[in-house]
Amino acid sequence: MLTTNYVLVESCTLVQSRLGMDAVSTLLDDLLPLVSVECIDAPTHADSVTALLSARRRKLSLVDCSSFVVMRKHRCSAAFAFDRHFVEQGFQFPK
């Protein structure tokens, strides 16, 4: 499984606000070692910003766009995600 540092930051923020720091510790200590984390570099960030601004959609996030860029780079076809933007971009949800 692959994720990005942007998704990790977003996930930690959500878990901390909803469940607290013990849950953040569990996320980082128990779940994070099971995935590869790709750090978004400057060119990937620039491509993500371009995609976001080109889409001109209020509910599409920079984090989503960065995920699309990284997934295409790695030729991923499926996403573990909760929003329709991934399907709209041609990715499938695992069955």
Secondary structure, 3 states (H helix, E strand, C coil): CEEEHHHHHHHHHHHHHHHCHHHHHHHHHHHHHHCEEECCCHHHHHHHHHHHHHHCCCCCCHHHHHHHHHHHHCCCCECCCCCCHHHHCCCECCC
